[in-house]
Amino acid sequence: MPAFPDPEIYRTILEGLKTGICVVDRQRKILLWNDGAERITGYLRHEVVGHSCGENILLHCDQKKCELCGDRCPLTAAFHDAKPVEAVGSLHHKSGHRTPVHGWIIPIRDEHGSIIAAAHSFDGQRVVPVPDRRDTDLAAYGCLDVLTGVANHAMMQSHLRETLGTFAELHVPFCVVCAQLDDLAQFRASYGKEAATSLLRVVAQTLENTLRPTDFAGRWSDDQFLGILIGCTDAALSDVCQRIRRMMTSGGIQWWGEELSPAVSIGHTAAQAGDTTESLVQRAQQSLKENVARQRARAAAVGQRVGAPKG
């Protein structure tokens, strides 16, 4: 194919793609941020170009929280190994929640063969930047939680009944996860209703993005969310819950210059023969209470050790 006479045409093509494209130099400074990157992350060009990718943006974003930082950072691996690296993980959306992404990082060489930059292409595995028509229709029927945008209590009850019916008839296993935003009342009192609502939205969206498209996520009560994990067995449940907790607590909001991250507790249970929606949720909530009690006991024990006089 003949080359375009104006090199800027290539930049125009890259910037208009709906797949996220980010170009980063050896100092991790962002040089290019296209339409797709804006769509997937919520960050506009002028907010990121010229800044370091370590400023809480990319999936190798936050040195304290990101699962892919440090030695496992795909960007570092691409520069070190001088070959394309697959990047599977999550990034921080501008609104605060975590969004799962999949992509590749490709080293860019100059005319002498030296690596001078890297191009990162990525797609959201489950990106919901704005409500789609389905969500609009569900909202019209009163099926969505007004504050968080996920399924409400009534809708989750319907999903539970339907999933229990499939379990009884076809024996398809499933599990229920109950995630609680700890000390929500105290958070509201300290930071206000708007901050609490923003944090609830972050937790809800992160839970929905963390689960698979075949699963269900919704708000069960003021401070609790349910996840219905289709096809999940009891043996795999612990690992799934650890991932959900890690994803939730690594999100957060910026509030008057302060970064506020959610404290989340999780309970879980697997469906059993003869279960009802009430028995399922009751076991998940009992598991949640037991986990909260263990966490508080561990925190108290740590506090006693720290405060103990030295002999």
C-alpha positions in Angstrom: 0.0 0.0 0.0 1.5 3.4 -0.9 2.5 5.6 2.0 0.4 8.7 2.7 2.2 11.8 1.8 1.4 13.5 5.1 2.6 11.5 8.3 -0.1 13.3 10.3 -2.7 11.1 8.5 -1.4 8.1 10.5 -1.8 10.0 13.7 -5.4 10.9 12.7 -6.2 7.3 12.0 -4.7 6.1 15.4 -6.5 8.9 17.3 -9.9 8.0 15.8 -9.8 4.3 16.6 -12.3 2.9 19.1 -9.7 0.5 20.5 -7.7 2.3 23.2 -4.2 3.4 22.0 -1.6 4.9 24.3 2.0 5.6 23.4 4.5 6.0 26.3 8.2 6.9 26.2 11.0 5.3 28.2 10.3 7.7 31.1 6.7 6.5 31.2 5.4 9.8 29.9 2.2 9.5 27.8 2.7 10.9 24.3 -0.6 9.8 22.6 -4.0 9.1 23.9 -6.8 8.3 21.4 -10.6 8.3 21.3 -10.8 4.7 22.4 -8.6 5.4 25.4 -10.9 8.3 26.3 -14.0 6.1 25.9 -12.7 3.2 28.0 -11.0 5.1 30.8 -13.1 8.3 31.0 -9.8 10.4 30.9 -9.6 13.0 28.1 -6.4 13.7 26.2 -5.6 17.0 27.9 -5.8 15.2 31.3 -3.1 12.6 30.5 -0.9 13.6 27.7 2.5 14.7 29.1 1.8 13.0 32.4 3.3 9.8 33.7 1.3 6.6 33.3 2.1 6.0 37.0 -0.4 8.7 37.9 -3.2 6.3 38.6 -4.3 5.8 35.0 -3.1 2.7 33.2 -3.4 -0.9 34.4 0.2 -0.5 35.6 -1.0 2.6 37.4 -0.8 2.6 41.2 2.4 1.4 42.8 0.6 0.8 46.1 -2.5 -1.0 44.9 -2.1 -2.3 41.3 -1.8 -6.0 40.9 0.5 -5.5 37.8 3.0 -3.0 39.1 6.6 -3.8 40.0 8.3 -6.7 38.4 5.1 -7.9 36.8 4.4 -4.6 35.1 3.7 -5.4 31.4 5.2 -2.1 30.3 8.5 -2.8 32.1 8.5 -6.3 30.6 8.0 -4.9 27.1 11.0 -2.5 27.5 13.2 -5.2 29.1 12.4 -8.1 26.8 12.1 -6.0 23.6 9.1 -7.9 22.4 5.3 -7.6 22.5 3.7 -8.4 25.9 0.1 -9.3 26.6 -1.5 -7.2 29.2 -4.5 -8.6 31.1 -5.7 -6.8 34.2 -7.7 -3.8 35.2 -7.3 0.0 35.2 -8.8 2.8 37.2 -11.7 4.5 35.5 -11.8 8.3 36.0 -15.0 7.8 38.1 -13.0 5.6 40.5 -14.1 2.1 39.8 -11.9 -0.7 38.3 -12.5 -1.8 34.7 -11.1 -5.1 33.3 -9.0 -4.7 30.1 -7.1 -6.8 27.7 -4.4 -5.7 25.3 -0.9 -5.7 24.1 2.2 -3.6 24.6 4.6 -3.3 21.7 8.1 -1.8 21.8 8.7 1.0 19.3 12.2 1.3 17.8 14.0 4.3 16.1 15.9 4.0 12.9 19.0 2.7 14.8 17.0 -0.2 16.4 16.9 1.3 19.8 13.7 1.1 21.8 12.4 4.6 22.4 8.8 4.1 23.3 6.0 1.5 23.6 2.5 1.4 22.1 -0.2 0.1 24.4 -3.5 -1.1 22.7 -6.4 -2.2 25.0 -10.1 -3.0 25.0 -12.4 -3.0 27.9 -13.7 -6.5 28.6 -16.8 -5.2 30.1 -17.0 -1.5 29.6 -20.2 0.4 30.5 -19.3 4.1 30.1 -22.9 5.2 29.7 -26.2 3.4 30.2 -27.2 1.4 27.1 -30.7 1.0 25.9 -31.2 -2.2 27.9 -30.4 -0.4 31.1 -32.7 2.4 30.1 -35.5 0.0 29.6 -34.8 -1.8 32.9 -34.8 1.6 34.7 -38.2 2.4 33.1 -39.6 -0.9 34.6 -38.1 -0.1 38.0 -35.5 -2.8 37.9 -32.4 -0.7 38.6 -31.1 0.9 41.8 -31.5 4.6 41.4 -28.2 5.5 43.1 -25.8 3.0 41.7 -27.3 1.9 38.4 -27.0 -1.8 39.1 -29.9 -4.2 39.6 -32.1 -3.4 42.6 -33.3 -5.7 45.4 -36.4 -6.8 43.6 -34.4 -7.6 40.4 -31.8 -9.6 42.4 -34.6 -11.6 44.1 -35.9 -12.5 40.6 -32.5 -13.5 39.4 -32.0 -15.7 42.6 -35.4 -17.5 42.0 -34.6 -18.1 38.3 -31.1 -19.4 39.1 -32.4 -21.6 41.9 -34.9 -23.1 39.4 -32.1 -23.9 36.9 -30.0 -25.4 39.7 -32.9 -27.6 40.8 -33.7 -28.7 37.3 -30.3 -28.9 35.6 -28.0 -29.0 38.6 -25.9 -26.1 37.3 -23.9 -25.0 40.4 -23.8 -21.4 41.5 -22.6 -19.3 44.4 -23.8 -16.1 46.1 -21.4 -13.4 47.3 -22.5 -10.7 49.7 -20.2 -7.6 49.8 -20.7 -5.0 52.4 -19.3 -1.4 52.4 -18.2 -1.2 56.1 -19.2 1.6 58.4 -21.3 3.4 55.7 -23.2 5.3 58.3 -20.0 6.7 59.8 -18.7 7.5 56.4 -21.8 9.5 55.6 -21.6 11.4 58.8 -17.9 12.2 58.2 -18.0 13.1 54.5 -21.6 13.7 53.6 -24.3 12.0 51.5 -22.8 12.9 48.1 -19.4 11.3 49.0 -21.2 8.2 50.3 -23.2 7.9 47.1 -20.1 8.2 44.9 -18.4 5.5 46.9 -21.4 3.2 46.6 -21.3 3.7 42.8 -17.6 2.8 42.7 -18.3 -0.4 44.7 -21.3 -1.3 42.6 -19.6 -0.7 39.2 -16.4 -2.5 40.3 -18.4 -5.5 41.4 -20.3 -5.6 38.1 -17.1 -5.2 36.1 -15.3 -7.9 38.1 -17.9 -10.5 37.5 -18.4 -12.4 34.2 -21.1 -11.3 31.8 -23.1 -14.4 32.7 -23.2 -13.5 36.4 -25.5 -11.0 38.1 -24.6 -8.1 40.4 -27.0 -5.8 42.3 -27.7 -3.8 45.4 -29.4 -5.8 48.2 -29.6 -3.2 50.9 -28.2 0.2 51.9 -24.7 -1.0 52.4 -24.7 -4.5 50.8 -24.4 -5.9 47.3 -25.0 -9.4 46.0 -23.2 -11.3 43.3 -24.7 -14.4 41.7 -21.9 -16.5 40.2 -23.3 -18.9 37.6 -21.3 -22.1 37.2 -19.0 -21.3 40.2 -18.3 -24.2 42.5 -17.6 -24.1 46.2 -13.9 -25.0 45.6 -13.4 -21.9 43.4 -15.4 -19.5 45.6 -12.6 -18.5 47.9 -10.3 -17.3 45.1 -13.2 -15.5 43.4 -14.0 -13.6 46.7 -10.3 -12.6 47.2 -10.3 -11.1 43.7 -13.5 -9.3 44.3 -12.2 -7.8 47.5 -8.9 -6.8 46.0 -10.6 -5.1 43.1 -13.1 -3.3 45.3 -10.6 -2.0 47.8 -8.3 -0.8 45.1 -11.0 1.6 43.8 -11.9 4.9 45.4 -12.9 8.5 45.0 -11.1 11.9 45.2 -13.0 14.1 47.7 -11.7 17.6 48.4 -8.1 16.5 47.8 -8.4 13.3 49.8 -8.4 9.8 48.3 -11.1 7.7 49.9 -11.0 4.0 49.4 -13.8 1.6 50.4 -13.5 -0.8 53.3 -15.3 -4.0 52.1 -16.2 -7.2 53.9 -17.4 -10.3 51.9 -19.4 -13.3 52.8 -20.2 -16.2 50.5 -22.0 -19.5 50.1 -22.7 -22.2 47.5 -26.2 -23.3 46.5 -27.4 -26.5 48.1 -30.3 -28.9 47.4 -33.5 -27.5 48.9 -32.3 -24.0 49.1 -34.6 -21.0 48.9 -33.7 -17.4 48.2 -34.0 -16.7 51.9 -31.8 -19.6 53.0 -29.1 -18.7 50.4 -28.9 -15.0 51.4 -29.1 -15.9 55.1 -26.0 -18.2 54.8 -24.1 -15.6 52.8 -24.9 -12.9 55.3 -23.9 -15.2 58.2 -20.6 -15.8 56.5 -20.3 -12.0 56.1 -20.9 -11.5 59.8 -18.3 -14.1 60.8 -15.7 -12.6 58.5 -16.4 -9.1 59.9 -16.0 -10.5 63.5 -12.7 -12.2 62.5 -11.4 -9.0 60.9 -12.2 -7.0 64.0 -10.6 -9.6 66.3 -7.4 -9.5 64.2 -7.4 -5.7 64.3 -7.9 -5.7 68.0 -5.0 -8.2 68.5 -2.7 -6.1 66.3 -3.7 -3.0 68.3 -2.8 -4.8 71.6 0.6 -5.9 70.3 1.4 -2.4 69.1 0.3 -0.8 72.4 2.0 -3.4 74.6 4.8 -2.0 76.8 8.3 -3.2 75.8 10.0 -5.4 78.4 
